[in-house]
Amino acid sequence: QVQLVESGGGLVQAGGSLRLSCAASGFTFRSTDMGWFRQAPGKNREFVAAITWSGTNAYADSVKGRFTISRDNAKNTVYLQMNSLKPEDTAIYYCARRVGAAAYDWGQGTQVTVSS
């Protein structure tokens, strides 16, 4: 079955960095578009970054220039490098596998907390 397992979250001070990882299994990773979303308390889940199977990236305006999404098809893993973190980046971060136009499979999420 499809599994998406996130890791790398934690507590960091504003201005710091974290690298999230998502280990994928149960599907053909190299031909699948992947992404990261986040959900802050009391807010809807929102798009953060995406990477197509061919390596094209897209980012939310709020993270552009600070976050970088990448993938390693040999390891079936997608990464999110987060630099210059801000308190407003605090959220649960979810790895996503795109399965349709606006449809995704989700991981369990990893908490990122940025202190001011």
DADA-V439400 format. One record per backbone hydrogen bond with DSSP energy under -1.0 kcal/mol. NH is the residue of the N-H (numbers start at 1). CO is the residue of the C=O. E is the energy in kcal/mol with one decimal. If there is no record, write none. Layout:
nh->(NH	NH)
co->(CO	CO)
e->(E	E)
//
This chain:
nh->(3	5	7	12	14	15	16	18	20	21	22	23	24	25	29	31	32	34	35	36	37	38	39	43	46	48	49	50	51	52	55	58	60	63	64	66	67	68	70	72	77	78	79	80	81	82	83	85	89	90	91	92	93	94	96	97	98	99	100	105	107	110	112	113	115)
co->(25	23	21	113	115	85	13	82	80	7	78	5	76	3	27	28	29	51	96	49	94	46	92	40	38	36	36	58	34	56	52	50	48	60	60	63	63	81	79	77	72	22	70	20	68	18	66	16	86	87	112	39	110	37	35	105	33	103	103	97	95	93	91	10	12)
e->(-2.6	-2.2	-2.1	-2.6	-2.5	-3.1	-2.3	-2.1	-2.8	-2.7	-1.9	-2.5	-3.1	-2.0	-1.5	-1.2	-2.1	-2.8	-2.2	-3.1	-2.6	-2.4	-2.1	-2.3	-3.2	-2.4	-1.9	-2.3	-3.0	-2.5	-1.6	-1.9	-2.6	-1.6	-1.2	-2.4	-2.2	-2.4	-1.6	-2.9	-1.8	-1.9	-3.0	-2.2	-3.0	-3.3	-2.0	-2.3	-2.3	-1.8	-1.9	-2.3	-3.0	-3.0	-2.6	-2.2	-2.4	-2.8	-1.3	-2.4	-1.9	-2.0	-2.7	-2.8	-2.5)
//
